Amino acid sequence: MLLRQCFGINDSNNDHEDGNTLNCNIYHLARRLKTLKPIISKFEFLPNELILNLFEYLYCDDIIYAFNNLNYRFQLLLYTYEYYHLNFDQIIMKSKFNLIENLPLNIQHVKSLTLSNNNYSCTNIEQCLLKYPIELFYIRLQSLSFFPKDDDQLLYLILLLPNFQQLKYLLISQKLCTNPGDNIIKQIRDIILFEIKTLKYFTWDNESSFFTRMNEAMSIEKSTIEYYEFRRMNIDEFEWLNFHTINMKSIHIYAAFFYSYSYQQQQAFETLTCMKIDEFREPMNFQNLFKFLSFLIRLKQLEIKGLYCEENMYTDGNRWENFIQEYMPQLKIFKFFFTRWDRHINIEVVIASFMTNFWLIEKKWFVTCDHKVNEGILYIYTVPYMKNKFKYLTSCQRISTAKINDTSNIRQLILHEIKTKDIILKDHFTNLQSLEIWKISDDITYDQLNRYVNISSIKNIVFRSRINSNLFYDILKYNTTQISIEIDYNYLIKILRSTTYYNRRQIIIELKKIKQLEIDSWRVEGLTKKQIRKICYLFSNIEQLIIKRAFRSKQLIPLLICKLKYLSFLSIHYLESAPITEISNSNFRQWLIDQSRTKLNENNFICKWSERQFYIWID
């Protein structure tokens, strides 16, 4: 609906003389443009090619929700578009889910599928596969991601993978499951590596090792996968994978255990051009790291971050320079983020080792040092900043070889115990999506904060402590996006109590602009009926509401449903000490309908619940 309003799309049906819109769209559009006065904002004047390009940036439910039943032309585009992304790992509105169910979607046009048991989604893997049997995707699906609920569901989906004829990307995440047995892991590994001949990208997001029993009967089979991502891996597993892969080009490891490498095989990694390591989980000798890297003879991109180091060699630019020139002269991209504890460190000496012609002129790799003097912590990293999450430092001494400390990669910023003097005005975070405020000085104004944080474009703001009421008001007032707020109930009340009568009225007006809200109430023993009414009054236009650790009883749920007339999603997490339920599970759904004062009926909502959680999606 928002897309319709923004682009001025009419809901009327277009006349088509021959009925074949796709073949004669240009002809019809040309006729319309000649007879009608051009309106630049008319989205429907765009050619089909541009509209289909727009579809590529949207999930299937967004496309259908925005363009379904507009007119004959758009309806035909929906039926013939061949690159749909079906993603069920998100908060899906029931109205969007109904559209997906009711539209006779050609499954062969779905190229990307995500199956999930996410509690915030109104469906799960079993329900999805009842509506869309997995065999319908065998012929043309290219990308598959799934988050199974248990080992049985994991193995069931894995055994089906060889049936896919064009599968190129596979992601498996099992964060909530028990660790599969060694036999199951070996079976899974053999299928993924050796039985899916089209696969090029594979991600294993699981704490369980992917390489158990890898020394049994060394297989001569080779995998066609070129790009890997693993949650954890050691060097022996890395060598095994390289040996069993025809053309391994890239590997990304989130937790690397390389400290026990014996270098017995000492094989060169002749095809690997990109390696990313997020964190070394165990201490690793600097010389061993260099010895390992010396085998990456074709490496063009190297990224290492999250390494807590005691040796000063990690922060010695001269040693890195000598090593790269001797063993990796072809390296084009080098990014790192190291943390070092040393109260007596001289950061001018450290940064001087990165100021040679090799760093500044030949490679154009620039480095920044942030030194927390009081704590003796040094953060040294390449610019642009390579992490997407950044905790702003207090009392920080900074020195850099870069003219501008590029922070364009940062999406989440954390402000903790920040005072006015701590703000470095050279910093400017232009691409933030989330701002988390733990504690900042009361004298910091919106203008001061906005000079280096583009607050107006931030989509999610988390308040972990009480802030100045004027700053709170200005953040809401000047934000131009559909903002999502996370705040503790007590902090919200304290902010309102600290305002004048006029300012309180202004804040309440701005609160009604909020569409998504998450409230935590860990400081109270359970929200009362009066407090629930207060939330409904302050956030009367809420569409998605999550309340954590707030309820001792389900009796207050209908109050929220009745009072919030725009509510489409509600999630309640009970207190740990809350009773199981006062209403039997068999009668709970009917009880909700009876208590909702006609807002709910048999067909307009989906809900699920347990002893500790409750979820509902409303049409």
C-alpha positions as CSV (number, residue, x, y, z in Angstrom):
1,M,0.0,0.0,0.0
2,L,2.8,2.4,0.8
3,L,4.4,1.7,-2.6
4,R,1.1,2.4,-4.3
5,Q,0.7,5.8,-2.5
6,C,4.3,6.9,-3.1
7,F,4.3,6.2,-6.8
8,G,0.7,7.1,-7.5
9,I,-0.4,3.7,-8.8
10,N,-4.0,3.5,-9.8
11,D,-6.2,0.6,-8.7
12,S,-8.2,0.6,-11.9
13,N,-8.0,-2.1,-14.6
14,N,-6.3,-1.2,-17.8
15,D,-7.8,-2.1,-21.2
16,H,-5.7,-4.4,-23.3
17,E,-6.8,-4.9,-26.9
18,D,-4.9,-8.1,-27.6
19,G,-4.6,-9.4,-24.0
20,N,-0.9,-10.1,-24.3
21,T,0.5,-7.4,-22.0
22,L,4.1,-8.6,-21.8
23,N,4.5,-8.6,-25.6
24,C,2.9,-5.2,-26.3
25,N,3.5,-3.2,-23.1
26,I,5.8,-0.7,-24.9
27,Y,3.1,-0.1,-27.5
28,H,0.4,0.5,-24.9
29,L,2.6,2.7,-22.7
30,A,3.5,4.8,-25.8
31,R,-0.1,5.3,-26.6
32,R,-0.9,6.3,-23.0
33,L,2.0,8.7,-22.9
34,K,0.8,10.4,-26.1
35,T,-2.8,10.8,-24.9
36,L,-2.3,11.5,-21.2
37,K,-0.5,14.4,-19.6
38,P,2.8,13.0,-18.2
39,I,3.0,12.7,-14.5
40,I,6.6,12.0,-13.3
41,S,5.5,10.2,-10.1
42,K,3.3,7.7,-12.0
43,F,5.0,4.4,-11.3
44,E,3.0,2.5,-13.8
45,F,4.7,4.5,-16.6
46,L,7.9,2.7,-16.0
47,P,8.8,-0.2,-18.4
48,N,8.4,-3.7,-17.2
49,E,12.2,-4.2,-17.1
50,L,12.6,-1.5,-14.4
51,I,9.7,-2.8,-12.4
52,L,11.1,-6.3,-12.5
53,N,14.5,-5.0,-11.3
54,L,12.7,-3.4,-8.4
55,F,11.2,-6.8,-7.5
56,E,14.7,-8.3,-7.1
57,Y,15.2,-6.1,-3.9
58,L,12.0,-7.4,-2.3
59,Y,10.8,-10.6,-0.7
60,C,7.9,-12.4,-2.3
61,D,5.4,-11.3,0.4
62,D,6.4,-7.6,-0.1
63,I,5.9,-7.8,-3.8
64,I,2.5,-9.5,-3.6
65,Y,1.3,-7.2,-0.8
66,A,2.3,-4.1,-2.8
67,F,1.2,-5.0,-6.3
68,N,-1.5,-7.7,-6.0
69,N,-4.9,-6.8,-7.7
70,L,-3.7,-3.3,-8.9
71,N,-4.6,-3.9,-12.5
72,Y,-4.2,-6.4,-15.3
73,R,-0.7,-5.5,-16.2
74,F,0.7,-5.8,-12.6
75,Q,-1.2,-9.0,-12.0
76,L,0.3,-10.5,-15.1
77,L,3.8,-9.4,-13.9
78,L,3.2,-11.2,-10.6
79,Y,2.3,-14.4,-12.3
80,T,5.3,-14.4,-14.8
81,Y,8.1,-13.0,-12.6
82,E,10.7,-15.7,-12.3
83,Y,13.0,-14.7,-9.4
84,Y,10.8,-14.8,-6.3
85,H,12.5,-14.9,-2.8
86,L,10.3,-16.8,-0.3
87,N,11.5,-16.0,3.2
88,F,9.6,-17.3,6.2
89,D,12.3,-16.3,8.8
90,Q,10.8,-13.0,9.8
91,I,7.7,-11.3,11.3
92,I,5.2,-12.0,8.6
93,M,2.0,-10.2,8.8
94,K,-1.0,-12.5,8.6
95,S,-2.4,-10.4,5.7
96,K,0.8,-11.0,3.8
97,F,0.8,-14.7,4.6
98,N,-2.7,-14.9,3.3
99,L,-1.7,-13.3,0.0
100,I,1.1,-15.8,-0.5
101,E,-1.3,-18.7,0.3
102,N,-4.1,-17.4,-1.9
103,L,-2.1,-16.3,-4.9
104,P,-1.6,-19.3,-7.2
105,L,2.1,-18.8,-7.3
106,N,4.1,-20.7,-9.9
107,I,6.6,-22.5,-7.6
108,Q,9.0,-22.9,-10.5
109,H,9.4,-19.2,-10.5
110,V,10.8,-19.2,-6.9
111,K,14.6,-19.1,-7.0
112,S,15.3,-18.5,-3.3
113,L,13.7,-20.2,-0.3
114,T,14.2,-19.7,3.4
115,L,12.5,-22.2,5.8
116,S,12.5,-21.4,9.5
117,N,11.0,-22.2,12.9
118,N,11.5,-18.7,14.0
119,N,9.0,-17.9,16.8
120,Y,8.4,-14.4,15.3
121,S,7.1,-16.0,12.1
122,C,3.5,-17.0,11.8
123,T,4.5,-20.2,10.1
124,N,7.1,-23.0,10.5
125,I,8.9,-25.4,8.3
126,E,6.2,-28.1,8.6
127,Q,3.4,-25.8,7.7
128,C,5.4,-24.3,4.8
129,L,6.0,-27.7,3.3
130,L,2.4,-28.7,3.7
131,K,1.4,-25.7,1.5
132,Y,4.4,-25.9,-0.8
133,P,5.8,-29.5,-0.9
134,I,9.5,-29.5,-1.2
135,E,9.5,-31.6,-4.4
136,L,7.9,-28.6,-6.2
137,F,11.2,-26.7,-5.8
138,Y,13.5,-29.5,-7.2
139,I,13.7,-28.2,-10.8
140,R,14.7,-24.5,-10.5
141,L,15.5,-23.5,-7.0
142,Q,18.9,-21.9,-6.7
143,S,19.2,-20.8,-3.1
144,L,18.0,-22.7,0.0
145,S,18.4,-21.7,3.7
146,F,16.8,-23.6,6.5
147,F,16.7,-23.4,10.3
148,P,15.5,-26.9,11.5
149,K,14.0,-27.4,14.9
150,D,15.7,-30.7,15.7
151,D,18.1,-33.3,14.3
152,D,15.3,-35.3,12.6
153,Q,14.1,-32.4,10.6
154,L,17.7,-31.5,9.8
155,L,18.5,-35.0,8.4
156,Y,15.1,-35.1,6.6
157,L,15.9,-32.0,4.6
158,I,19.6,-33.0,4.0
159,L,18.6,-36.3,2.5
160,L,16.4,-34.4,-0.1
161,L,19.2,-32.1,-1.2
162,P,20.6,-34.3,-4.1
163,N,17.2,-33.9,-5.8
164,F,17.7,-30.2,-6.5
165,Q,18.9,-29.7,-10.0
166,Q,20.1,-26.1,-9.9
167,L,21.0,-25.5,-6.3
168,K,23.9,-23.1,-6.0
169,Y,23.6,-21.7,-2.5
170,L,23.0,-23.6,0.7
171,L,22.8,-22.2,4.3
172,I,22.1,-24.5,7.3
173,S,21.7,-23.0,10.8
174,Q,20.8,-25.1,13.8
175,K,21.3,-22.7,16.7
176,L,18.5,-24.1,18.9
177,C,19.1,-27.8,18.3
178,T,21.1,-30.4,20.2
179,N,24.4,-31.4,18.7
180,P,23.9,-34.1,16.0
181,G,25.8,-37.4,16.5
182,D,29.0,-38.0,14.6
183,N,27.4,-40.5,12.2
184,I,24.7,-38.0,11.3
185,I,27.3,-35.2,10.7
186,K,29.4,-37.5,8.5
187,Q,26.3,-38.4,6.5
188,I,25.3,-34.8,6.2
189,R,28.9,-33.8,5.1
190,D,29.1,-36.4,2.4
191,I,25.8,-35.4,0.9
192,I,26.6,-31.7,0.9
193,L,30.2,-31.9,-0.4
194,F,29.9,-34.8,-2.9
195,E,26.3,-35.3,-4.0
196,I,25.2,-31.8,-5.0
197,K,27.2,-31.2,-8.1
198,T,25.8,-27.7,-8.8
199,L,26.6,-26.3,-5.3
200,K,29.0,-23.3,-5.2
201,Y,28.2,-21.5,-1.9
202,F,27.8,-23.3,1.5
203,T,27.3,-21.9,5.0
204,W,27.3,-24.1,8.1
205,D,26.1,-21.9,11.0
206,N,26.3,-24.5,13.7
207,E,28.4,-24.9,16.9
208,S,28.8,-28.6,16.0
209,S,31.8,-29.4,14.0
210,F,31.2,-30.2,10.4
211,F,34.3,-32.5,10.2
212,T,33.8,-35.3,12.7
213,R,35.2,-38.7,11.6
214,M,37.0,-37.1,8.7
215,N,40.0,-39.4,8.9
216,E,38.0,-42.6,8.2
217,A,38.7,-44.1,4.8
218,M,40.1,-41.0,3.1
219,S,37.7,-40.4,0.2
220,I,39.0,-39.5,-3.2
221,E,35.8,-37.5,-4.1
222,K,36.1,-33.8,-4.7
223,S,33.5,-31.1,-3.9
224,T,32.5,-28.4,-6.5
225,I,31.9,-25.8,-3.7
226,E,33.9,-22.7,-4.1
227,Y,32.8,-20.4,-1.3
228,Y,32.6,-21.7,2.3
229,E,31.4,-20.2,5.7
230,F,31.8,-22.1,9.0
231,R,31.0,-21.2,12.6
232,R,34.2,-23.0,13.8
233,M,37.2,-24.8,12.3
234,N,40.7,-25.9,13.1
235,I,43.7,-26.1,10.8
236,D,43.5,-29.8,10.2
237,E,39.9,-29.5,9.1
238,F,40.9,-26.7,6.8
239,E,43.5,-28.8,5.2
240,W,41.1,-31.7,4.8
241,L,38.5,-29.5,3.1
242,N,41.1,-28.0,0.8
243,F,42.2,-31.5,-0.3
244,H,38.6,-32.5,-1.0
245,T,37.6,-29.4,-2.9
246,I,38.4,-28.9,-6.6
247,N,38.5,-25.1,-6.6
248,M,38.1,-23.5,-3.2
249,K,38.2,-19.8,-3.8
250,S,37.0,-18.3,-0.5
251,I,36.5,-19.3,3.2
252,H,35.0,-17.4,6.1
253,I,35.6,-18.8,9.6
254,Y,33.8,-17.2,12.6
255,A,35.9,-19.0,15.3
256,A,39.3,-20.3,14.2
257,F,41.1,-22.9,16.3
258,F,44.5,-22.8,14.6
259,Y,46.8,-23.1,17.6
260,S,47.5,-26.9,17.4
261,Y,48.5,-27.1,13.8
262,S,51.4,-29.5,13.2
263,Y,52.2,-28.5,9.6
264,Q,52.9,-32.2,8.7
265,Q,51.3,-32.0,5.3
266,Q,52.4,-28.4,4.5
267,Q,50.2,-28.3,1.4
268,A,49.9,-25.1,-0.5
269,F,46.4,-23.7,-1.0
270,E,46.7,-23.1,-4.7
271,T,43.2,-21.9,-5.5
272,L,42.3,-19.9,-2.3
273,T,42.1,-16.2,-3.1
274,C,40.0,-14.9,-0.1
275,M,40.2,-15.7,3.6
276,K,38.2,-14.1,6.5
277,I,38.7,-15.0,10.1
278,D,36.4,-13.3,12.7
279,E,38.1,-14.5,15.9
280,F,40.9,-16.8,17.1
281,R,39.3,-18.6,20.1
282,E,42.7,-19.7,21.6
283,P,46.0,-18.0,21.9
284,M,48.1,-18.4,18.7
285,N,51.8,-17.7,18.4
286,F,52.4,-14.9,15.9
287,Q,55.1,-17.0,14.2
288,N,52.7,-19.9,13.7
289,L,50.1,-17.5,12.2
290,F,52.7,-16.3,9.7
291,K,53.8,-19.8,9.0
292,F,50.2,-20.8,8.2
293,L,49.6,-17.7,6.1
294,S,52.7,-18.5,4.0
295,F,50.9,-21.5,2.5
296,L,48.2,-19.2,1.1
297,I,50.2,-18.6,-2.1
298,R,47.4,-17.2,-4.2
299,L,45.6,-15.1,-1.6
300,K,44.4,-11.7,-2.8
301,Q,42.1,-10.8,0.2
302,L,42.8,-11.3,3.9
303,E,40.6,-10.2,6.8
304,I,41.3,-10.9,10.4
305,K,39.3,-9.4,13.3
306,G,38.4,-10.0,16.9
307,L,41.9,-11.2,17.9
308,Y,42.9,-10.4,21.5
309,C,46.7,-10.4,21.3
310,E,49.5,-10.0,23.9
311,E,52.4,-10.1,21.5
312,N,53.3,-6.7,20.1
313,M,54.2,-8.3,16.7
314,Y,50.5,-8.3,15.8
315,T,50.6,-4.5,15.8
316,D,53.9,-4.1,14.1
317,G,53.5,-2.7,10.6
318,N,57.1,-3.4,9.7
319,R,56.7,-7.2,10.3
320,W,53.5,-7.3,8.4
321,E,55.1,-5.4,5.5
322,N,58.1,-7.8,5.3
323,F,56.0,-10.9,5.5
324,I,53.5,-9.7,2.8
325,Q,56.3,-8.7,0.4
326,E,58.0,-12.1,0.8
327,Y,55.0,-14.5,0.9
328,M,51.9,-12.7,-0.4
329,P,53.0,-10.0,-2.9
330,Q,49.7,-10.5,-4.8
331,L,47.6,-9.4,-1.8
332,K,45.2,-6.6,-2.8
333,I,42.9,-6.3,0.2
334,F,44.1,-6.5,3.8
335,K,41.8,-5.7,6.7
336,F,42.3,-6.3,10.4
337,F,41.0,-5.4,13.8
338,F,43.3,-6.3,16.8
339,T,42.9,-5.6,20.5
340,R,45.9,-5.3,22.7
341,W,46.2,-4.7,26.5
342,D,49.3,-2.6,27.4
343,R,49.2,0.3,29.8
344,H,52.7,1.4,28.7
345,I,52.2,1.3,25.0
346,N,53.3,4.2,22.9
347,I,50.7,4.6,20.1
348,E,52.9,7.0,18.1
349,V,55.5,4.3,17.8
350,V,52.8,1.8,16.8
351,I,51.3,4.0,14.1
352,A,54.7,5.0,12.8
353,S,55.3,1.4,11.6
354,F,52.3,1.7,9.3
355,M,53.5,5.0,7.7
356,T,55.9,3.6,5.2
357,N,55.6,3.9,1.4
358,F,54.4,0.3,1.4
359,W,51.3,1.1,3.5
360,L,50.5,4.6,2.3
361,I,51.5,4.7,-1.4
362,E,51.9,1.2,-2.8
363,K,49.0,-0.5,-1.1
364,K,47.0,2.4,0.2
365,W,46.1,0.6,3.4
366,F,45.4,3.0,6.2
367,V,45.4,2.3,9.9
368,T,43.8,3.8,13.0
369,C,44.7,3.4,16.7
370,D,42.2,4.1,19.4
371,H,43.7,4.0,22.9
372,K,41.7,3.9,26.1
373,V,44.4,5.3,28.3
374,N,42.7,4.7,31.6
375,E,42.2,1.0,30.9
376,G,45.3,0.4,28.8
377,I,43.4,-1.0,25.9
378,L,44.5,-0.4,22.3
379,Y,42.2,-1.0,19.3
380,I,44.2,-1.0,16.1
381,Y,42.3,-1.5,12.8
382,T,42.4,-0.8,9.1
383,V,40.2,1.9,7.6
384,P,37.4,1.6,6.5
385,Y,36.3,0.1,9.8
386,M,35.6,-3.5,9.0
387,K,33.1,-4.4,11.7
388,N,29.4,-3.6,11.3
389,K,29.0,-3.0,15.1
390,F,30.9,-0.3,16.9
391,K,31.1,0.6,20.6
392,Y,31.9,4.3,21.0
393,L,34.8,4.7,23.3
394,T,35.1,7.2,26.2
395,S,38.4,9.1,27.0
396,C,39.9,7.7,23.8
397,Q,43.1,8.9,22.3
398,R,43.1,8.5,18.5
399,I,45.8,8.6,15.9
400,S,45.5,7.5,12.3
401,T,47.2,7.4,8.9
402,A,43.9,8.1,7.2
403,K,42.6,11.6,6.7
404,I,39.0,10.4,7.4
405,N,38.1,7.6,9.7
406,D,35.7,5.9,7.3
407,T,32.8,4.3,9.3
408,S,30.6,3.6,6.3
409,N,30.5,-0.1,7.1
410,I,29.0,0.4,10.6
411,R,25.3,-0.4,10.9
412,Q,25.0,-0.6,14.7
413,L,26.4,2.0,17.1
414,I,26.6,1.6,20.9
415,L,27.0,4.7,23.1
416,H,28.1,3.9,26.6
417,E,28.9,6.4,29.3
418,I,29.4,9.2,26.7
419,K,30.0,12.8,27.6
420,T,30.2,15.8,25.4
421,K,34.0,15.9,25.5
422,D,34.1,12.3,24.3
423,I,32.5,13.0,20.9
424,I,35.1,13.1,18.1
425,L,33.5,15.5,15.5
426,K,35.6,13.9,12.7
427,D,33.5,10.8,13.1
428,H,30.4,10.7,11.1
429,F,28.2,7.5,11.0
430,T,26.2,7.9,7.8
431,N,24.8,4.4,7.3
432,L,23.6,3.4,10.7
433,Q,20.5,1.3,11.0
434,S,20.5,0.8,14.8
435,L,21.5,3.1,17.7
436,E,21.9,1.7,21.2
437,I,22.1,4.2,24.1
438,W,23.4,2.8,27.4
439,K,24.3,6.0,29.2
440,I,25.1,9.5,27.9
441,S,25.5,12.8,29.6
442,D,22.3,14.9,30.2
443,D,23.9,17.9,28.6
444,I,24.3,16.3,25.2
445,T,21.8,17.9,22.8
446,Y,20.2,16.5,19.7
447,D,22.3,18.8,17.5
448,Q,25.5,17.6,19.0
449,L,24.6,14.0,18.6
450,N,23.3,14.5,15.1
451,R,26.6,16.0,13.9
452,Y,28.2,12.6,13.8
453,V,25.2,10.3,13.9
454,N,22.6,10.7,11.2
455,I,19.7,10.1,13.6
456,S,16.9,10.9,11.2
457,S,17.6,7.8,9.0
458,I,18.0,5.3,11.9
459,K,15.4,2.5,11.8
460,N,15.9,1.1,15.3
461,I,16.8,2.9,18.6
462,V,17.4,1.0,21.8
463,F,17.3,2.9,25.1
464,R,19.2,0.9,27.8
465,S,19.0,3.7,30.4
466,R,17.1,6.9,31.0
467,I,18.1,9.9,28.9
468,N,17.4,13.6,28.9
469,S,13.7,14.1,28.0
470,N,14.4,16.8,25.5
471,L,16.9,14.6,23.7
472,F,14.4,11.8,23.7
473,Y,11.7,14.0,22.3
474,D,14.0,15.4,19.5
475,I,15.1,11.9,18.5
476,L,11.5,11.0,17.9
477,K,10.5,14.3,16.4
478,Y,13.2,14.5,13.7
479,N,13.3,10.9,12.7
480,T,12.0,10.5,9.1
481,T,11.7,6.7,8.9
482,Q,9.3,4.3,10.4
483,I,11.3,3.9,13.5
484,S,11.4,0.9,15.9
485,I,11.9,1.5,19.6
486,E,13.2,-0.7,22.4
487,I,13.0,0.6,25.9
488,D,12.5,-0.5,29.5
489,Y,9.1,0.5,30.9
490,N,10.6,2.2,34.0
491,Y,12.9,4.3,31.8
492,L,10.0,5.4,29.7
493,I,8.0,6.5,32.7
494,K,11.0,8.3,34.3
495,I,11.5,10.2,31.0
496,L,7.9,11.3,31.0
497,R,8.0,12.3,34.7
498,S,11.0,14.5,34.2
499,T,9.3,16.6,31.6
500,T,7.2,19.7,31.9
501,Y,3.5,19.5,31.2
502,Y,3.9,21.0,27.7
503,N,6.9,18.8,26.8
504,R,5.1,15.7,28.1
505,R,2.3,16.4,25.7
506,Q,4.7,16.8,22.8
507,I,6.5,13.5,23.6
508,I,3.1,11.7,23.7
509,I,2.3,13.1,20.3
510,E,5.6,11.8,18.9
511,L,5.1,8.4,20.6
512,K,2.0,7.8,18.5
513,K,4.2,7.8,15.4
514,I,5.9,4.6,16.6
515,K,4.8,1.5,14.7
516,Q,7.1,-1.1,16.2
517,L,7.9,-1.3,19.9
518,E,9.7,-3.6,22.3
519,I,9.3,-3.1,26.0
520,D,11.3,-4.9,28.6
521,S,10.2,-4.8,32.3
522,W,12.9,-6.6,34.1
523,R,12.9,-4.0,36.8
524,V,9.3,-4.8,37.8
525,E,7.6,-7.9,39.0
526,G,4.9,-7.8,36.4
527,L,3.0,-5.1,34.6
528,T,-0.4,-4.3,36.1
529,K,-3.6,-3.6,34.3
530,K,-3.1,0.1,34.8
531,Q,0.3,0.0,33.3
532,I,-0.9,-2.0,30.3
533,R,-3.6,0.7,29.8
534,K,-0.8,3.3,30.0
535,I,1.2,1.5,27.2
536,C,-1.9,1.4,25.0
537,Y,-2.5,5.1,25.5
538,L,1.1,6.2,24.8
539,F,1.5,3.9,21.8
540,S,-2.0,3.8,20.4
541,N,-0.8,3.4,16.8
542,I,1.5,0.4,17.4
543,E,1.4,-2.4,14.8
544,Q,4.1,-4.7,16.2
545,L,4.5,-5.1,19.9
546,I,7.0,-7.2,21.9
547,I,6.8,-7.3,25.7
548,K,9.4,-9.1,27.7
549,R,9.3,-10.4,31.3
550,A,6.2,-8.4,31.9
551,F,3.3,-10.8,32.5
552,R,2.3,-13.2,35.3
553,S,-1.0,-14.0,33.7
554,K,-2.6,-14.4,30.3
555,Q,-5.6,-12.5,31.5
556,L,-4.2,-9.1,30.4
557,I,-3.6,-10.2,26.7
558,P,-7.1,-9.4,25.5
559,L,-6.7,-5.8,26.9
560,L,-3.8,-5.2,24.5
561,I,-5.7,-6.7,21.6
562,C,-8.8,-4.6,22.2
563,K,-7.1,-1.3,22.9
564,L,-4.5,-1.4,20.1
565,K,-6.7,-1.1,17.0
566,Y,-3.8,-1.3,14.5
567,L,-2.1,-4.2,16.2
568,S,-0.9,-6.9,13.7
569,F,1.7,-8.8,15.7
570,L,2.0,-9.3,19.5
571,S,4.7,-11.2,21.4
572,I,4.6,-11.8,25.1
573,H,7.4,-13.3,27.1
574,Y,6.2,-14.2,30.6
575,L,8.1,-13.8,33.8
576,E,10.0,-16.9,34.8
577,S,7.9,-17.2,38.0
578,A,4.6,-16.8,36.1
579,P,2.0,-19.6,36.5
580,I,1.6,-22.0,33.6
581,T,-1.9,-20.8,32.6
582,E,-5.3,-20.2,34.1
583,I,-7.0,-21.3,30.8
584,S,-6.6,-24.8,29.3
585,N,-4.8,-25.0,26.0
586,S,-7.8,-26.5,24.3
587,N,-10.0,-23.5,25.2
588,F,-7.4,-20.7,24.9
589,R,-8.1,-19.7,21.3
590,Q,-11.8,-19.6,21.8
591,W,-11.3,-17.6,25.0
592,L,-9.3,-15.0,23.0
593,I,-12.1,-14.6,20.5
594,D,-14.7,-14.2,23.3
595,Q,-12.6,-11.6,25.2
596,S,-11.6,-9.6,22.1
597,R,-15.0,-7.8,21.7
598,T,-15.5,-8.9,18.1
599,K,-12.0,-7.9,17.0
600,L,-11.0,-11.6,16.6
601,N,-12.8,-14.3,14.8
602,E,-12.0,-17.8,13.6
603,N,-10.4,-16.6,10.3
604,N,-8.5,-13.4,11.0
605,F,-5.7,-14.4,13.4
606,I,-3.0,-17.0,14.0
607,C,-1.7,-17.6,17.5
608,K,0.7,-20.0,19.3
609,W,1.6,-20.2,22.9
610,S,3.6,-22.1,25.5
611,E,4.1,-21.9,29.2
612,R,6.5,-18.9,28.8
613,Q,5.6,-17.3,25.5
614,F,2.6,-16.1,23.5
615,Y,2.4,-14.9,19.8
616,I,-0.5,-13.7,17.7
617,W,-0.7,-12.4,14.2
618,I,-3.9,-10.5,13.3
619,D,-5.3,-9.6,9.9
